[in-house]
Amino acid sequence: MVNDYKENNITLPLIALRGIWIFPHMVIHFDVGREKSVKALEEAMLNDSKILLSSQKDFKVEDPKIDDIYDMGTIAVIKQTLKLPNGSTRVLVEGVDRARITSLEEKDGYLLADAIEYTYEFEDIEVEDKTKAAIRLVLDDVKEYINYSPQIAQEVMLGLMDIEDPGRLADVIASYLQLKLSDHYVILEELNFYSRLEKLHMILGEEIELLKIEEKINRKVKKQLDKVQREYYLKEQLNVIKSELGESDLDDDVMEEYMKKIESKKLPKYAEEAARKELKRMGQMSPASPEINVSRTYLDYLLDLPWAKTTKDKIELKDSREILNRDHYGLKQVKERVLEYLAILKRTKSMSGPILCLVGPPGVGKTSIAKSIAESMQRKFVSMRLGGVRDEAEIRGHRKTYIAAMPGRIITLMTKAGTLNPVFLLDEIDKVSSDFRGDPASALLEVLDPEQNDEFTDHFLEVPFDLSKVMFVTTANSTSTIPPALLDRMEVIRVSGYTSEEKFEIAKRHLIPKNLKSHGLKEDEFEISQAALEQLIQNYTRESGVRELERMIARVVRKSVRRMVEEGVDRTKITVQNLSKYAGKARYRDDILEDNPMVGVVTGLAWTEVGGEILQIEVNTMPGTGKVQLTGQLGDIMKESAMAGFSYIRSNAEKLGITDKGFFKDKDIHIHIPEGAIPKDGPSAGISMTTAMVSALTGRKVMNSVAMTGEITLRGRVLPIGGVKEKLLAASRYNIKTVLLPETNKKDIDEIPEKVLKNMKLHYVNDINDVLDIALEPIENA
């Protein structure tokens, strides 16, 4: 039947379609947006409104050539065009005949195609029997296709039944189907009517099979959805019924999971009974009850606690010593005491020893010592900051009757540790305070008492938990604010401040490498000279620890990094000459002490929570009525020490060489300690204030190289004081060469580093006369 087609050579503008096909006898509209297509449309409208339409093989191609377009297309007549607001044109066309493209060229900005047009008149064609049979098969296929595809209406069949032209019938049917572009091309390029129907029959058969599979899948999905919806509906009804009966809506899987946990955990009998009781109670709760979450939280904490899990101690004193020396420089006595503690622990296998309490100023390494202890024993480490804790519930937890009740931090951290025997650090235990919410310090008594903590009871859990295997370590800046009952349960280890030499080594070994790493520098990119580091320690920091020193080192390293980035420098070297450029101006002067002996000015030594310090005590006398005035924010104890010293001077005026017998009636004495904004208290400035008053009343100058500390009595006796190590370290920081100490403090000198004692001369005094003989210039030179 190919011979029934008439062939004509034609030349028409061409539009390349993207994603759509057009068959003869088909009316369709589409949008034209590409410039070439718009110009081809305009050219066609200027002539006989005929245009050639063919689909692109790849719709992504923006500028198609002849190889990008299917060679068989459709000649269409343009029926209508409409300009759209977006700039494109909507065109309505009707397919007329097939045409095969033979050549393609671009002319005046549009595509012009040479093609062979295929036309025929149906009246001249005799339909063969096999073609009629093929028509019936195809129509049956279409009927079955419509049954499975909701995209084509049943009425379409009526229109198809009236088409007698087999070629047109195939084209119309193909135009209704959602096929691949390649399948559309197969139908369009076939000129033989029977072959076209045969190919259409094959394509329809494949599509029907696919539709059958889709239908089968859809039925299964719908059935499953119906089942899910039915189950959901029934479950909702069941929940309502349970709600009315007061039963729980908890999933059986959840209840079973909790039951498995209870059975698998090695819980003590009382804890297992509490867990089963709570689980039973939870299973009987109303679904709307807010207590379900409380019960689940209760069970989660109860079951997550390490009731039986412990880590095995591996105490090797050699390894422990290496770890302590690696992490801390100096602190010899502290390390020895820790090693003694570990040795006894290894020997006795018992934790019944005292709780360690590391007491010392900030920045000396108390917290890191606790971490090193945990590492040396290969135990887990957890810490609890007690600073500012005022609520007893922080320790013991809240009862379950409270909204949002939770366990205390002791139980929470034990859960985090995951073992029964971690090293547990209670940091800043001296900062615990109490108010209307309870006394946390009292709650800590049960935690730290070895006789009680094997049955520590949290208010939330309400079952005893064994803390006796925990190694508790506490830290504090001072023991003065720790309640006596709590302090009695701990063994205090003093962690004193560092000497300048120790700070130098700590900076060199730890602080500088740490800051270089954190700031992205290599060791060969940064260098600080020994003299510059010593000046940084002496003139930029005055502290017992090394925190401020670390901040200054970080500041120097940051400035170095900035300079290297901005100026392109490869390496930075810090010297004494350029230190101020990186660290700023020096904060402290070396010449804080008087250069020459002066009347009424004495250097005293004091202890503070942040370490030892020096006090410059000044006394002036003036005509008056015998009044003693004290300024500089002095506490009651310090004021009483001053008055005790004044009473001793009055009763021993002649022996002390005071010529004015009526000084206590006609002279006022003013005692002042500079840095008046800082509160000061304690009895250890007694001999210092007394010496300053004697100097002012006699005119004898006080040796500027002498510092002193000690309490005075009304009889002039010098009593012992505390904080000897911190005070001597402070004297060493200020390069004081001579220090007066009470005779009874001689036993405390064993704790002082040899480097400090080597550059210092100590005088031990029993009464104020010993002090005056050393501190004041001789009478003949006064």
C-alpha positions, 0 to 999 in steps of 0.5 A: 500500500506504499504505492498509494502515497503520492510524493512531493518535494517541498521546502518549509520552515521547521519547528523542532518540538520538545517532548511532544509528537504531532500526527496527521489529522491531529489538532493540538496547541503548543508554546513557541519560545525559542527565537528560531522557532518564533521566526519559523512561525512568522515565516510560515504565517507570511506564506500559506500557513504551512509549517513542518513539525518534527520532534527532537531526539533529546529535548535538552538540546537548545540549538538542534541540528539535523542529526538531533531531529527525527527525520520523519515529521508532520506538515501542519496548518497554523490555525491560530496564534496568541502572544503570551505575557511571558513573551512566548507564542501559543500556536494552534495547528492541525496535522495534514500529511507526513514528510521526511526531511532530506536536508536542513539549513538555517536561513534568516534566523530560522530552520528551513527544511527540504522534505518529501511530502506523502499524501493519499486519498482514501477513496482510491484505496481498497482495504485488504482483509488482513488490514481489516483484521488488524483494525479489529485487533487494534480496536479491541486493544484500545477497548482493553487499554481504556478499561485499565487507563483512566486517562482516556474516556470511554466515549473515545471508542465511539469516535474510533468506530466511525473511522474507516481509513486504516492509516488515519485510525492508527494515527488517531489512536497513537495520538491518544496514547502516552508513549515514548517518543521512539514509539511515536516515531515508529508509528509515524515513519511507517507508510504501510497501513497494515504494518502501521496497525501491526506495530500499533498492536504490538505497542498496545499489547506491551502497554496493556501488560504494563497497565495490568501490572500497575493495576495489580500493584495498585490493588495490593497497595489499596488493600494494604492501605485499607488494612492499615486504615482499618487497624488504625481505626480499631486501635483508636476505638481500643484506645478510647475504650482503654481510656474509659476503663483507665487502662494504659495506651502504651504499646505492648512492645514498650512494656516488653522492652522494659521488662527485658531490661529489668530481667537482663540487668543485675539489679539488687533485689530492692531495685528490681522490685521498685522497677517492676512496681513502677512498670506495673503502675505505668501499665495501669495509667490513663493515656492522658496522664502526665505521670507516664513520662515521669515513670518512663524517666524513673525507669530509664534512670533506674535501669541505666545506673551501673548497679554491678559494672566496675572497672578493674584498677590497674595501679602501677606506682611507676606509671602513676608517677610518670603520669603525674610528672608528665602532667604537672611540674613541681608539686612534689609533696602533693605527688608524694601524698597521692602516690602514698594514697594509691600504694595503700589502695593497691595494698589493701584493695579497699576504698575506706580511706579518707576523701582527698581534698586538694586545697590551694589557690586558683590555677595551680592544677587541682582539677588536673591532678584529679584527672591524672589520678583517674588516668593512673588508675585507669578509671572513668572520670566525672566532675561536678562543679559545686560553685554557687550550688544552693539547692539541696535537690542538686545533690539528692534530686526532686521527689517524683511528685514534683512536675519535671522531677529529675534525679540529682547530679550525683546519680546523673553523673554516675549514670554518665560514668557507667561504672560503680567505681569512677574517680568523682571530682567535687570541684570548689566544695568551699563555694557551696552555700545554703538558703531556703531551698536547703543545705547542699553541704549537709546533703554532701555528708551522706555522699562523702561519709564512707560509713553512709554512702553505701546506701545513698538515697536519691529523692527521685529514685527512692532506692539506695545506691552504693557509692562506697566504691567511688573515689571522691576527690574534692577541691577548694581554695580555702577550708575556712568556708567548708562546714566542720562536719564536712571537712572532718570527712576529708584529708586536706592536701595543700597545693601551694603556689609555684615559684618563678622557676617552676612557672618558667618550666611549666610555661616552657614544657606545657603552656607554650606548646599547648598555645602554639598547637591551639593557634596553628603554629609550629615549634620552629615558627615561634620562639621566646627568649628565656629573659623575655619569658622570665620578664613575662612571669615577673612583670606581667603576672603576680599569682600563685597559679599559672592561669594569668600566665597562660592568658598572657602567653596566649596573647603573645602568640595571637599577636604573633599569628596576626603579624605573620598573616598580615606581614607575611613573616615566617617566624616570630622571636620574642625578646625583652626588647620587643616583649611590650609590643606583643604583651602590652605594658608591664602590669607590675613593677619590681620596685614596689618595695621602698628603696631606702629604710623609712619611718612607720612603713613595714612590709607584712606578709598575708595569705589570701584565697588566691595565694600569698601577698605582701602588705605595705603597712603605713603609720603616721602620728600627729597631734591629737587626743590619743585616738587610733584610726585604722583605714584600708577596709580592715576586718575586726580581727585585724583591728583587734590585733592593732589594738593589742599591739597598741596596748603593748606599746603603751605598757612598755613605752619606756622599754621601747625607747618612746620619749614622749610619755604622754603620746597616748593622750596628745597624739593620734595614730593613723594606721593605713594599709593601701589598696583600700578597696580590697578587704583584709582580715586576720591576726597575722599582721599583728607584729607588722602593725606593732613594728610600724607604730613603734617606728613612727613613735620612736623615729627609728627607720624600718629596714626596707628589705625585711618582711614579717608575719605573726600574731601578737599578744598583750604581753608581746609574745609572737604566736604562730600563723597559717599559710607559711608556704604561700607567704614565703612564695609571695616574698620570693616573688617580690625578691624579699631577702629577709623574713621574720617568722614565729618560732613555732612555725619553724616546723612548716619550713620543710614544705618550702622549696629549696630554691626559695629558701636558698635566696632568703634568710629566715629569722624565727622570733618569740616576742616583739622585742626580737622583731624590733631588734631585727626590723628597726635600725639601731638606736644610734642610727635612728 
